[in-house]
C-alpha cells in the first residue's frame, strides 16, 4: 500500500536526497549543514550552526512550516569536545534561531565525518505540520 508523500528536493545532492518528506502531518528533514548557497563552509562551529538553522528554516518554509513546528532534533558532530568547548555559542545560536528556548527533544551524536570536508555539524529534524 503506497502512502502519499510531499517531497522537496534542492541543493547539490537533490538527485540523491530529498531535503524534506511530508507524510500526513509528519515532516522529516534530511540533515542540514552549515554551508551557504555558494558552497562556502565557515570555519567556526557556531557559524556553521547558525547557517544550518537558516537551511532548516528554508526547508520547513517549503512545507508552510517554521521552527515552531519542530518537535525533535538530532545533531551530528565531528568533534563532541568542540561542542562542549563552544556549548554556550552553539546553544545560543540555537535559541536565536528558535526565538527563545526551543521546546524540542534533541540528541547529539558524534561521528567521524560528514558529507563534505570542513563540515562540523549537521542538524536533522522532525516537525509536525497540520
C-alpha positions in Angstrom: 0.0 0.0 0.0 1.6 3.3 -1.1 1.5 6.3 1.1 1.0 9.8 -0.1 4.2 11.9 0.2 5.0 15.5 -0.4 8.7 15.8 -1.3 11.1 18.8 -1.6 14.5 18.4 -3.4 17.1 21.1 -3.6 20.8 21.7 -3.4 23.9 19.8 -4.7 22.6 16.4 -3.7 19.0 16.8 -4.9 19.4 13.9 -7.4 20.1 11.6 -4.5 18.4 13.0 -1.3 15.2 14.8 -0.6 15.6 17.7 1.7 12.2 17.1 3.2 9.4 14.5 3.0 6.0 15.0 4.5 3.5 12.2 5.0 0.3 13.1 6.9 1.2 15.8 9.4 4.8 14.4 9.9 7.6 16.2 8.2 11.1 14.6 8.1 14.0 16.8 7.2 17.3 15.5 5.9 20.3 16.7 7.9 21.1 20.3 7.1 24.6 21.6 7.3 26.4 24.9 7.7 27.0 25.6 4.0 25.7 28.6 2.1 24.2 28.6 -1.5 27.7 29.1 -3.0 29.1 26.1 -1.2 31.1 28.1 1.3 31.6 26.5 4.7 32.5 28.7 7.6 35.4 27.6 9.9 33.6 28.2 13.2 31.2 25.6 14.5 29.0 28.4 15.8 28.8 30.0 12.3 28.0 26.5 10.9 25.2 26.1 13.5 23.7 29.5 12.5 23.8 28.6 8.8 22.5 25.1 9.4 19.4 26.6 11.1 18.9 29.0 8.2 18.9 25.9 5.9 16.5 24.1 8.3 14.1 27.1 8.2 14.3 27.2 4.4 13.3 23.6 4.0 10.5 24.0 6.6 9.2 27.0 4.7 8.7 24.8 1.6 6.1 23.0 3.6 4.5 26.1 5.1 6.2 25.4 8.4 8.6 27.2 10.8 10.9 26.2 13.6 7.9 26.3 15.8 6.7 23.1 14.1 9.9 21.2 15.0 9.5 18.5 17.8 12.8 16.6 17.5 16.3 17.4 16.5 19.4 15.3 16.0 22.8 17.0 15.9 25.6 15.0 14.2 29.0 16.4 15.1 32.5 15.5 14.1 34.0 16.6 17.4 31.9 16.3 20.6 34.7 18.0 22.5 34.5 21.1 20.3 30.7 21.2 21.0 31.5 21.1 24.8 34.1 23.9 24.3 31.6 26.1 22.4 28.3 25.0 24.1 27.2 28.5 25.0 27.7 29.8 21.5 26.1 26.8 19.8 23.1 26.7 22.0 22.9 30.5 21.9 22.7 30.2 18.1 20.0 27.5 18.5 17.9 29.7 20.9 18.3 32.7 18.5 17.1 30.6 15.6 14.0 29.5 17.6 13.4 32.9 19.0 13.9 31.6 22.6 14.4 28.3 24.4 13.2 25.6 22.0 10.6 23.1 23.1 12.0 20.1 21.3 13.8 16.9 22.1 17.4 16.7 21.0 20.0 14.0 20.5 23.8 14.7 20.0 25.7 12.1 18.1 29.4 12.1 17.4 30.6 10.9 14.0 33.9 10.6 12.2 32.9 12.7 9.2 30.0 14.4 7.4 29.3 14.7 3.7 32.0 17.2 2.9 35.4 18.0 4.5 35.2 21.1 6.8 31.7 20.4 8.0 31.5 20.1 11.7 27.7 19.8 12.4 24.6 18.5 10.7 21.0 19.1 12.1 18.3 16.6 11.3 14.7 17.5 12.3 11.2 16.1 12.6 8.3 18.6 12.5 4.5 18.3 12.8 2.6 20.3 10.1 -1.2 20.4 10.1 
